[in-house]
Amino acid sequence: MRAAPVLASLSIVALSTISAAQGFAHDTLRIPSAGFANATPTENVEFADFDGDGDVDVALADGGDFGNERNRVWINLGGAQAGAMGWFADESAVRAPAVLDSSRDIDFIDLDSDGDSDLYVSNSSTLSNQSGRWWINMGGLQGGSPGYFTDQTATRWLGLGVNNGVGACSSIAPQFVLASGGFIDWSCDSAIADLDLDGALDLVQATYGPASTGRTPTRVFLGDGQGRFREFNPSCAQLTTSNLLNGSAALWCEGVHFTDTTDTSGAEADITHEALAIELGDLDGDFDVDLLHGDKFRTPRVFDNRWSGAALAWRDITHAIAVQSWAPGPGNYEQELGDMDGDGSLDVYGVNWVLLEDAQLFNRGDGTFDPGVVVPQSIERQIDAELVDHDNDGDLDAFVVSESIEDRIYANPGAAGAHLLALDPGAVPIVVGSGQGVDARDLDGDGDADVLVATIYFEPDTLYVNLAQTPDTHAPRVTKVEQAPDRQQSSTPTSVGALVYDNAAWSTTAAQHVELEHFDASGVVQVAPMRWSGGQVFRGLIPGAAAGVVSYRVVARDEQGNAGASAWRSFTSDCTGIVSTYCSAKLNSQGCTPTVEALGTPSASVLAPFRIRARNVLNNKLGLLFYGFAPDAAPFQGGHLCVQQPLRRTPVQDSEGNLSPDDCSGLYSFDFNHHIRSGIDPLLGPGVAVYAQYWSRDPASPSTTGLTNAVSFVICP
């Protein structure tokens, strides 16, 4: 049994001497403090419940430009550890891969869709060649203990350096691919989201290039939902070095690449930057995730996700956001996205964005921004920020860390103060460190947000415990829900997006329980979980079998149980019984073309028959109807197999017709509605798409068989 519960009582005594007016206390007892456990150069920190026991654990990205270090994981001693929640032990030696690398960012991602948190680590090749790395949580599908990680970098990247100009389209020069897995890059930050709305999380990897030249392109990698990632490069262009030249194809973005382009038509784009940070979120309210791309010395850029419903596309719209010089001067270190004014759109907090001072930029609601407002008393060399409600008044404040001065809170006064941030000098104790990264989460289960700061100059990382100890009472806000179009019933579900905001850091909101409630003409309310898609976007599915007027809403619940709901929306889902024919029949031995036809309406409840018939078939021959759940057109027995296997077969029939000789007077008929109602095949039900074809004996034809064309239909209620 660990000694954490005893230490907890000591910490409470220590904190009791601090003024209650102060927002945070510097606590050195709750986190590891000696040697490797907490004295290495740390670039970033990230929170997640990676052992699945109900409390928040920590991962730290170490090394950076100081050399190769082993990244660390701290386990929260609450939950399954049976100690005090909010106290941490370093368990890197047993839980983290024994890999030494120069890490600058670390992101939790359920990359294999098994319900636990895996990790992506962004590494820099400044000192030695190395790649971003994939750590797999050994719980879930891996069948091991949750919260223990293995490095599987070698098997998680697909097709690196392979480009045949057609299907394999890696932009990476082959000499940059590492034999151990991954590719040489200089990444300071990466971001995770479902970019193409397929339900699998994807990766945007930013880079600052060799010697911080900013000429190496940012790249996009799409996940397959099983934990493997392949580059998205519709241009199919491939580099020969690490640099992307002006006039070259812009890889994942529309147009050709030109540094500092002002074009917004899609003809040009700038995808090379000296990037220290990037952010993903829905800037324009269209339920897909856009990219805000930082640049240390030049103008940060905005890329619009132009998902069409069928294909992913990006456009550089930086100079269409109505702020032509929204980050004048060098030193644009970092930026955070959050709804700072409560209007249901993402605003920007820019660290050092305006002549080395911080700035707020307010979204007009359509993805364009008002000119930046300088944050008073913000100063040079502030490095990173986290938007969090430190005082539990319902709006977002900015916790900002620095390399050379004390960490700070810039407080949001709310609507009466027009949401303009101002320094709160009493909120954070004066601890001068070398802050590089910051994350905020309720670590000790008391309902308020605590803060952990990663420090770079071989100093202990800094834990700030929130003294409010008052549970958050502000419910999440579901500000916008996608209107689903009217549709025909089928097996394909209706996808619905929603925008969810809360008075918390984005990682906290991403972990919330967001559900899609819906009911159809049956009146039975069904509830399905929605999946976080990146930024403030969640997405859920309504079954395609839902019938009649389908009503739906989104409900979001935070960690304290506060719930917010959207208004109800609705769409109509009809089943008209439309039947279509497709594929080609096989000419039979008598020169006839067998033809399939359908009479009636396919239904799971109607007693009237739905007959599938075959005409122009040989008389007095055995045959049968077979069906499946997807179409095909594969060569088969001299004709075409029009239904994708596996196949379901119905009973054998006799075609009857004239007694003799052989002619095309035969007929097959099968009541498919009776087959549905019989329950023989449990896969048949409302909304299911069915594909069916007849097979028959034809002794004089090649392969001695006959094949009709095929019929497709959707089963109505």
Salt bridges, closest charged atoms under 4 A:
ASP27 OD2 - ARG30 NE 3.17
GLU43 OE2 - ARG104 NE 3.40
ASP62 OD2 - ARG72 NE 2.63
ASP65 OD2 - ARG104 NH1 3.37
GLU91 OE2 - ARG2 NH2 2.55
GLU91 OE1 - ARG95 NE 2.55
ASP151 OD2 - ARG133 NE 2.65
ASP224 OD2 - ARG228 NE 2.65
GLU231 OE2 - ARG219 NE 3.69
GLU254 OE2 - ARG306 NE 3.73
GLU254 OE1 - ARG315 NE 2.59
ASP260 OD1 - ARG298 NH1 2.82
ASP270 OD1 - HIS257 ND1 3.86
ASP270 OD2 - ARG298 NH1 2.79
ASP270 OD2 - ARG301 NH1 3.91
ASP295 OD2 - HIS273 ND1 3.42
ASP295 OD2 - ARG298 NH2 3.30
ASP304 OD2 - ARG306 NH1 3.66
ASP316 OD2 - ARG301 NE 2.84
ASP339 OD2 - ARG477 NH2 3.05
ASP370 OD1 - ARG364 NE 2.69
ASP391 OD1 - HIS390 ND1 3.98
ASP397 OD2 - HIS390 ND1 2.91
GLU403 OE1 - ARG381 NH2 2.52
GLU406 OE2 - ARG408 NE 3.50
ASP424 OD2 - HIS390 NE2 3.80
ASP444 OD2 - ARG30 NH1 3.21
ASP461 OD2 - ARG72 NH2 2.91
GLU482 OE1 - ARG539 NH1 3.08
GLU515 OE1 - ARG557 NH1 3.20
GLU517 OE1 - ARG553 NE 2.85
GLU559 OE2 - ARG441 NH2 3.03
GLU597 OE2 - ARG613 NH2 2.91
GLU597 OE2 - ARG615 NE 2.96
ASP662 OD1 - LYS621 NZ 2.93
ASP681 OD2 - ARG648 NE 3.54
